[in-house]
Amino acid sequence: MVAPVFAQKPSSPHLTVWNASVSVDRGERAKVSTLGGNPDVVMPASRVVAGTWQLAAKGESATHFTGTLKSPSFNYARTAKQLKLKIRKTRALMGAPKDYRPVLHSIMRSSGQLLVREVAGGEWEVVGYSEEKLGDLFASYKRWRSDEDHPPGPAEPSPIVDPAADSAALATLINDYRASLKLPRIPISPALTKVARAHVRDLNATNPVSERCNLHSWSKQRTWTGCCYDKSKEAARCMWSKPKEIAGYRGNGYEIAATGSGIEPALALYQWQQSAAHHEVMINRGIWNKPWAALGVAVEGDYAVAWFGEEPDAN
């Protein structure tokens, strides 16, 4: 059988950070970490400003950070003493690799050295940060300046992270993939969706995963039984019972899970397609040859999960 288009590897499967050592004021060196591509290519192609970020009081919302960038250094022809900015919560920002995320998010929620690019609509996106003072970065490091003869305009904005939209998109990808194999689409289950959301939030908040305990593990909470999923029969029963514990679902639930920094729906589907055990669950093969009557999906932070059940939700 020819693999359908849905099995193609996502074009950007991982978020990356580039580190550069730059010369700043008085000939000192500073480490600058940038999100995404090579800064020698990305910086000159955008309107980029470096400076000292200060989050405004109540400056964080579900989609943006709002604050002030002081002592700005511009990589294009512009001057200002400070800028009032609305910074988008992009996947690159909120899902930065874990080695870099704590420092970056600490800066976003307080103060520190940021590099931001202007995007259409008068908003901004983070392209880098530093734990050291940068001063007039673009006067000191001219290779990151834009072309004075052909200055760039605002860049196209990146998508803002939206767990609800990502979850719906992954559910659609699963059903589209099944349809491409002539399998019926699975009805979306509010009960299993509730379980899926609870699990991705537990995984992100408590990280119950270890060398012995895989992604199907749960922390101990008041509303469910905690367990280390180590492939034992007891661990399997712990997973199967979660839909009843959390959402009153009538039957057992069976989960597949994926992880990656700021994971996207397409990457989660790809991971499951490349894993024989997960793939069989998703397409009713092997021991999973009974048709599914319910599907619940959640994507948030670094985790994506899909829950399958044989019973439809109770009316």
N, C-alpha and C positions, 0 to 999 in steps of 0.2 A: 504494500500500500504506500502510495506517495504521501509524504508528510504534508499536512495542510499548512497554509501560510502562517497560522497561529503558532506554529512550532519554531518560527524563526527567532534567533537570538535578538533580544532588545538591543538597540543601537547604543544606549548608554546604561549598561548594567550596574555600574558602580559610580558613586560619587568619589571624587579625588581631591586631594589637596596638594598644591605645589609649594615648596619652601624656597625662598630666595634670600640671600644675604645682600643687603644694599648699603651703600654709603649714605649717611645722613649728616646732619649738622656737625660741624667741627671735625669732619673726617671719621666720625665714629661709625661702626657697623650696627645694623639692626636686622633681625630676622623677620621677614614678612611672609605670612602664610596666605595663599590665595586659593579660592574655591574654583574648581573646574579646570580649564585649560591652561596652557603655558602662558604665564603673565607677560612674556615678551611679545606674544601675539594678541592676547586678550586686552591688555591695558591700552595700547595705542588705538585700538579699534573702537573704544568707548569713551564717553565723557565720565572720567573718573576723578573723584575727590578724596583726599586723605585728610584726616584730622582727628581731634579728640571728641569722641561721642559722649553725650550725656543724655540718658533716658529721662523723659519728662515724667512728672508725677502722674500716675495712672496712665502711663504712656504705652502700655502693652494691651493689645486686643487679640482676638482670635486670629486675625489676619495680618496685623501690622505692629511695628514698633514706631513710636513717635518721640522725637527728641531734637537735640541741637548738636550740630557738628561745629566745634570751635576751632579756631586757627586753621581754616581749610587751606590745603595745597591742591591746586588744580592742574590736571594734565592737559588743559586746553586754555584758550585765552579768556580768562575771567578772574575777577577778584571779589572778595567779600571777607568781612571779619568773622562771620559765622553764618550757618545755614540752618533753617528749620526744616527737618526732614521727616517724611513718612516712608518707612522702610518695609518692604514687603516680606512676609514670611514664606520665602521660597523653599523648595525641597532641599536645595543646596545648603541653605542657612540652617533650617530646622533639623535636617538629617545629615549634617556634617559628620564625617567619620568619628568614631567614639574617642580616638586619641586626641582630637582637636575640639570636640564639642563642648566639654565643660568650660574651657577658657573662653571660647567664642560666645557661648550663651551667657556667661558671667558678664562679659563686656556689654552685650546687648541689653541686659537687665540692670545695668548700673552705668559704668563708664569705662573708657579705654580707647585704644587706637584702632580706627576703622578705615577701610577703603570701600567706597560705595560708588556705584555707577548710576547715572540718570537713565530712567526708562520712560517710555511714552506715558502720558497722563500725569506728568509732574511728580512721579514717585521714584523711589530709589531701591536698589538691591545691593546687598553686601557682596563684594568680590574678594575681600581679604581683611586681615587684621594683624596686629602686632602686639606683643607684650612689652615692647620698648617704645620710647618716644621717637616719633618719626620726623617732627619738625616740618620744614618745607620739602617734603619728599620729592616732588617732581622737579624742583630746582636742582636738587642733589642728584637725582637719578633720571637723567633726561631720556634714556632709551624707552621709558614708559610714557613719554609725552605723546599726544596725538599729532598728526601732521598739520602744521599750521596752514598749509596751502589747501588742504582738504579736510577740514575739521569734521568730526563725526557728529551726527545728530543723536537724539535719545535712542537707546536700544529698544528692541522689542521686549516687553516684559515676560518673565518666566512665570509659569503657573504658581499660584499660591497653594500651599498644602491644604487640602480639604479632605479629611478622613471619610466623610460621608460620600463625597463624589468618587474618591478612590475605591471605596468599598462597592459602590454600585457598578463602577467600571469593571472591577474584577469579577463580580457576579455575571456581568454581561459577557466578559471574555470566556469564562468557563462554559456558559451556555452556548455561545457562538462556536466554541471549539467542539463541544458535544454535537452540535447541529452539523458541523462539517464532517463528522464521522457517522451521520445518520442516526444519532441518538436523540431521544426526546429532551427538550429543555426541562429543567427542574424548577418547580415553583419556589419563589422566595418565601422563606418562613420567618415571620417576626420573632418566633420563639428562638430559633437557631441563630438568628441575627443578634439577638440579645446576648446569647452565650458567646458568640464570636467577639462581640465588642468587649464583653467582660474579660475575655482571655487576652486580647491584644493589649488592653490597658494594664492587666496584671503583669504580662510579660515585660512591658516597658517600665512599669513602676517598681517592680520587685525583683525582676530578673531571677526567677527560680531555676534557670537552666545552669547545669554544671557538666563536668565530664561524664558523670553517671546519669544525670537527669536531662532528658532531651526536651525539645520544644513543646511537648504535650504536657509538661509539668505545670503545676499550679501552686501558688503560695497559699498559706493557711489564712482564711478570711472568715468573718462571721457568717457570710451567706453561702459558703461552700466548703467542701473538704479539700484540704491541701494534699498534694501528693507529688512524689518524684516518679516521673514516668521512665521506668527502666526496662520496659518490655516484659515485665512480669504479669501474671494474670491479675494480680491485685491492681497494678497500675492501669491495665486495660479497662478494668471495671470502673476505676476512678474517672477515666475519660468518658466512658459510655454513659455514666450517670449524671454528668454535668448538665445536660439539657433539662432533666427532671429537677435537679437541685436548684437551678438558677431561674428557669423559665416555665416550669410545669409542663414540659413537653412529654408526650405520652410514650415515646419509644426511646431507644438508645440513640446516641449521637456519635459520629465518627469524624475525626478531625484530620486535616492535612495542614501543615504550617510551613512558612518560609520566612527567611530573615535576610536583611541587608541594610546598610545605612540608608535611611530615608527610602525604604523599598517602594517601588512603583508597581502597579497592577501587572504590567506586562512582564516584569522580572519575576514576580511570584508565579504567574502561570508558566513561564519558561522553566523555572526550577522544578515545578511539579511535573512538567512534561519530560524532564530529563531524569527523574527518579522513578524507577519501575514501580515501587510500592505505592507512591503517591499517585502516579498516573493511573494505576489500576482502580484505585478508589474513585478517581474523578470520572472514569469512563466505564464503570461497572464491568470490569474484567476480573479474571481469577476468582478469588473467593467472594468478590463484591459484585456478583452477577445479578443480584436482585435490583430492580429499578429503584431509584431514589424518588421520594415524594416530597422532600423538603431540602432547602439549601439556605445556609446563613453564612455571610461573608463579612469580614472586617479587615481594614487596612489602616494602620496608624503607627507612626514612629518607625521603628525598625522591623516591624512584624506584620505578616499577613496570614490569616487563617481562613479556612473554609470548613464548614460543618455540614455533614450529609446525614439524612435520616430517612427511614423507610415509611414513617407515618406522617400524613399531612397534619398541619396544625389543627387543633380542635377549634370548631366554630364558636 
